[in-house]
Every structure is written in C-alpha cells, then in structure tokens.
Amino acid sequence: MSKEKTKIDIDKINIFTHPRYMKVWGSQFTKACGSDTFGVAPDLLRLNFLMEKFVKDYNFHMEELSKTHQADAHVKDYRRLEEE
C-alpha cells in the first residue's frame, strides 16, 4: 500500500501555521525566481502573489500572537493584583 502525498494548497492556508507550509511556500518562491543558470525568467505574477501571501499571513499570525500575549499579560496582571 503506497502513501499518497497530499498536495498542500498554500492559497487556502496560513503559511505560518506549520513549518511544512512555510517550506512549500519557500519552494514555490524559489521556483518562481527562475534560474540564471538555465535561462528561466522569473514568474513575476507568481512572485508578487507569494510576497503578498507572506505579508498577509505574517500580519495575521502576528496579530493573533499579540492577542494571545495581551490575554496572557492581563491574566498575569490580575494574578499579581490578587496577591497584593
């Protein structure tokens, strides 16, 4: 029985939610950059999409981390006040 690889569609996921997704994004970015050695021109449309995807997903991820951090800080402050 062979294991089928599930294709990761980065268009539908946040690339910061798993290292594998970032790796797929990086591979696609590298490919879109083209190759001077083999005379392959960059795919500027794909590069633009991948850069926008990175920024959008990064900003969302950082916002979520900030919310979590703020909630944690609030709990810590509340506990500190209880101790006083």
PEJOCOR-V224945 format. One record per helix or strand. SS is the DSSP state (@ for helix, = for strand). FROM is the first residue (numbers start at 0). TO is the last residue. If there is no record, write none. Layout:
ss=SS from=FROM to=TO
ss=SS from=FROM to=TO
This chain:
ss=@ from=9 to=11
ss=@ from=14 to=16
ss=@ from=18 to=31
ss== from=34 to=34
ss== from=39 to=39
ss=@ from=43 to=82
